[in-house]
Amino acid sequence: MYVNVQVKGVEELLKKFDAKKVGKGIQAALNRSVKSGKTEASEMIRQIFAIKKSDLDRKITIQGAWVNKLSATLIVSGKPINLLYFNARQIAGSKSIRLKRKGRISAEAQLIKGRAGRGYSGVTSQIQRSHKTVLPKAFISRATMGGIPLVLIRSSKAHSRSGRKEGLIAVKVITEASIFKQGRVMEKVIAKIKTQFNKEWDNQVKQLQSGQGWMEK
């Protein structure tokens, strides 16, 4: 994502002040505005998708600006998301099984049982806050060879080592980057970055002109 922001009054400031100090002001304004963009992106995505803040925020990173490189980057990346991050539950008759974990999903996560409704078998989850996903043929596995529990489902598209017609595939959803690229998310983040930059740059100019603050140190 590329966002162009207009830095006002730079030529006038360069006539009065050291270029390095002006550059530091732009650097600070860029980094703070992109940081606010990260917060906005996280909030917008979590309004739509039922993913925890801690699980999402570690996939959103920032490459900060420097005086000799006055551009900052907001990066949202990652592989397709394990369905277990979306409160997946395995239902079998009158019992339900869900994952109990601390921090990230790992091989040490425990599967705990609880009560459920009658006569249903499969996995339920909530990917979008307004919609419940139901997978009748799915189940939650214990730790796989890769060390991470998964929601698995039988499919004719997957190879079966046991010779069955249907093999097992892991159920995952779209990546964080795909979520981020949705129009309503992008528009809000871009608007937030631009608005915040104007505020931050005005503050940096005031500090420079007053001769006070960290820019004079």
C-alpha positions, 0 to 999 in steps of 0.5 A, a space after each residue: 500500500 502506498 500513501 502519499 502525504 504532503 509535507 507543508 512548509 519544508 522550503 521555508 523551514 530549510 531556510 531557517 533551520 538545519 536540514 537534519 533537524 527538519 528531517 528528524 521532524 518529518 521522520 517522527 511525523 511519519 513514524 507516528 502516523 504509520 503507527 496510528 495506521 497499524 492501530 486503525 488496521 487492527 481495529 477495522 479488521 477485528 470489527 469484521 473478523 472474530 480474531 484476537 488482537 494479540 493474534 492479529 497484531 503480531 502479523 502487522 509490522 512497521 518499517 520506520 522512517 529514518 532521516 536519510 530515508 523519509 518513508 515508512 511502511 506498514 506491512 500486513 503479511 502471513 500465511 492462511 490463518 489456522 481455523 483454530 484462531 476463530 474459536 473453533 469447536 468440535 461437536 460430537 453428540 452432546 459434547 463439545 471440544 475446544 482448544 485451550 491455549 496460552 499465547 500462540 497455538 502450539 503442540 502444548 495446547 490442550 483440548 478440553 471438553 464441554 457440553 453441547 447440543 444434541 445430535 450434531 457432529 462436526 466443527 463450528 467456528 466464527 470467522 466473521 462476527 456476524 456469521 457462524 461457520 459450520 463444517 459437518 465433516 471436520 474435527 480438531 486434531 491433536 498436535 500434528 507433525 508440524 507441532 500445531 493442532 489443526 482443524 481437519 476435514 475429509 475431502 476427495 481432493 486430498 490424497 489418502 495414505 490409507 487408500 480411502 477415497 477421501 484424504 485429510 486437509 487442514 481448514 484455513 481461511 484467507 490471509 491477514 493481507 487479504 483481509 487488509 486489502 478489503 476496500 472499507 479497511 484500506 480506506 479507513 487506514 489511509 484516511 487515518 494515516 493522512 489525518 494523523 500525519 498532518 497533526 504530527 507534522 504541525 506539532 513538529 513544526 511548532 517544536 522546531 519554531 519554539 526552539 524547545 523540545 527533543 528537536 533542540 537536543 
